Amino acid sequence: MAKINWFKYAAPATFYPLAGRLYPWFYGLALVLGVIGLYIGFFVAPTDFQQGEAYRIIFIHVPAAWMSMFLYLVMAGYAGIGLVFNTRLSSMMARAIAPTGALFTFLALWTGSMWGRPMWGTYWVWDARLTSELILLFLYIGFMALQAAIDDPRRGDRAGGVLALVGAINVPIIYFSVKWWNTLHQGSSINLTKAPSMAAIMLWGMLVMALCFWMYSIAVILSRVQCVIAEREKRAAWLQELASEVS
């Protein structure tokens, strides 16, 4: 059996066509899973005896919050690899992840405020989890703004990489905030050490939506990294042409 040399895809030039072949499939999976997840969440799952119909927003809110934290850790991981090993594709992947992570963070905050209004009587409180999630959005925006402010992409990658790694400490703060501080936000309904505190069909609805968001994230990131690669290659060709004209 012939072995696939995955290391060859570490180069932007060889990863570009692979990303182009893969992302349509992930878009398709995201669409199918989204339809199934929303159907379970809004039509199959029973009404919650405490929160009524308003609880159904969790089928979007909770997976979005999961993805906001997960994508930041992945972005920080790619940024760290780019810093340590000076690999171009890793830094490009970190740059491609940031907008999607910011989108899910905003979605988590927005749906959380919609959920908070009937539950807490207000759209926003300076709760430990809400505040740390808001800081996460600022970290995503800061990462993108810092890279955009630096003309040299490689210098921008290094500066953004440092910010991403420093900001990663905020992710465990978000996750453990309901345990470390007295907060209005309810604790986790899913725990690896004990049975979930919700009906099985509700859990399945959230997990399917989480997979939908995951597939969507992969599709968008692969599509966006193609744009980053094309932009970098165009810039490199332009600089090479300019240098030849000057010499």
Beta strands, then each sheet from edge to edge (+ up, - down):
end
